[in-house]
Amino acid sequence: MESLIAAVRAQDEAARFLAWPGDFELDRGDHGEEVHLASGAALEGFAGDGAGGTYFFCGEGGEERPVLYADSEGGAALIAVGLPELLRLLLVAPWWRDCQEFTAEESREPAAEYLDDRP
């Protein structure tokens, strides 16, 4: 079975859509600073964004592993349980990075703008 990452890479249109508006670039898996988990489990960088953030698979295994996002400011959070869930997040709410600061009401504006731009 082909990996989901390989399938996205093979489909230029899918990769372009994830790059914008998703700000998800599969050709960037390195991070500027060292990132590690308190548990000592392995981290594998597999994608990045334009702001210097990096997506990491946590632990051992394949694309079903939890996904950690580390930003360029030293913050990090578990954002998905596996690559399929991450891609759904990027497709449905590409503004997800801002959601940490928004109330539910404030989140409606970027959602409406996104739907106006990409119905």
C-alpha positions, 0 to 999 in steps of 0.5 A: 500500500502506497503511503499517504505522503507519497500519494500527496507528493505524486499529485501536484494539485493536492500538494499545491492546495496543502501548500496554500492555504494549508501552509504545509510543505512536504519538502521541509522536515528539518527544524532550526532548533532541537526538539525532543519529547520528555518521554525520550520517544523518537521524533521524525520531521516530515513537513514544515510551514512558511513560518519555520514550524515543523511537523513531526511524527512521534515514536516508532511506526508509520503515518498513523503515529501522533503528529507534533507541531513545533513552531519557530518560537519554541512552542509545540503541541500534539495536533493530530493522531496520524497523518490522515487526521492532520490532512483533514485539519489542514483542509478544513481549518488551515487557520488552525494555528490561530485557533489557540488565541480565538474564542469560538465567535472569533473563529467564525470570521476566518472560517467564513473568509476561507469558505468565501475564498474556497467554497 
